[in-house]
Each structure stands twice: as C-alpha cells, then as structure tokens.
Amino acid sequence: MSKVFRTASVLSLALSTVAALSVTDVSFALEATNETPEAEIIIDPALLDSSDEEANQNPVVFGESKEVAADIPQDVIEADRVANELNAGSADFNNSGANSLRALVNQQVTSGNLDAEMQCLAGTVYFESKGESLAGQLAVARVVMARTASSRFPNSMCGVVYQRRQFSFVRNGRMPRIDKGHRNWRNAVAISKIAMNDAWKSEVEGALFFHARYVSPGWRLKRMARIDNHIFYR
C-alpha cells in the first residue's frame, strides 16, 4: 500500500513540473510575438518647461552632449572683430543734419580717450594732413578705411597704418608724439569719427594710394584727383 502512495506522489510531482515548464515556454513565446503591446512613453510636461526651477537645476539629458567647434575662417573672425570695434566707436558720433563738413566737424566731441583703432586713424590724419583742408584730411582718412576693406592690405586700421614702408611718419613701428591740445588734433579726431561712420563722402572714395604732389613715384595706377598737397590713386 505504501508503494502505491509513493508512486502516486512521484506521478503528481512529475505532472506539476511538466505543467510549470509548459507555462514558462508559453511566456517566452508570447514575448517573441508581435502581439505583445509596446510600453507607453510618458513625458512629464513639467520637465519641458524652461521656467520650472527644479527642471533647470536637474535637466534630463538624452544621449551624450558634445561641443562641436565650428570651422570659421580666421579672416571672417577678424573682420567681425574690426566691424564690432567700428560699431562700438560710433556711439559718440554726432550728426544733427549738418550742411557742411565744417559744421559736422564742429558737432563732434573730441575730448576723452580713444580706442586703438581710432587712435591709429586719427594719428594718420594728423601727421599726413594736419595743415590741409578738412576735405584733404577726410580723403586721407578714407584711404586708410578703404585699405582695411581691401584684401590687399591688413584688415584693421592699425594694421594698415603700421604696415612696413607705407606711411613715412611711422618710424621703427612707432608714431611720433602728438600735441593733443592743439586744434589740429581735435580736427583729426573729428574727421576720423566722420570717416568711420561714413557720414560725409570724400572726393576720392575708393582711393587706396596717395603721395605728396612734389614727388613723382611713377605709379601705374588710376589717378583720381589732387586735393591740397596730395594726389590720390585707385
């Protein structure tokens, strides 16, 4: 009799094991079918609100964030720098509808410190044309500015002014001392502001070269005009 109970117990245990394995096999098969419902992705709108303080302090990052350096040409970067400096220097420019170059010069505030670019431009106007008419001084300033816009020359005013063997007043890479209390310096600063802001056109717009009228360098360039003591070329 005991043998019959033991046999029945063994058969019962075997049947239970087979049933368990059958269920397990069915579950694996179910995961492998396309009928399994996909998990729903829920995004908390609070995490997308940039004004949410907690979200800003603990941002959710998807994937790895990497900085990518833009390949910007150096000449573009430098041109932007010069443009920014020119724009910054124009903040104190005054133009109240002047009907003459002299009136426009008189409107300018010429006291105070100048940035490097303005110092280079005004210094060139001062040393090259301080004894000439305002039109002659403006022409010199516009040549410096035309050179900064040309690919043939440095793209900053100081670069143009201090380029080797271009302006005779520059000696050993330096400008001579300037008498900044003189009317000639105030005129040079005012003319430089006018030139930098394109506020008054010169008779020789676009000129890139000039020389004193008492010399004859024999340049094969297009002569534009003579203003006071200088002859201008393109």
Secondary structure as UniProt FT lines:
FT   HELIX           2..31
FT   TURN            34..35
FT   HELIX           45..48
FT   TURN            50..51
FT   HELIX           53..57
FT   HELIX           74..89
FT   TURN            90..92
FT   HELIX           101..107
FT   HELIX           116..129
FT   TURN            130..131
FT   HELIX           134..148
FT   TURN            151..152
FT   HELIX           157..161
FT   TURN            164..166
FT   TURN            168..169
FT   TURN            172..173
FT   TURN            180..181
FT   HELIX           183..196
FT   TURN            197..198
FT   TURN            203..206
FT   STRAND          209..212
FT   TURN            213..214
FT   STRAND          223..227
FT   TURN            228..229
FT   STRAND          230..233
//
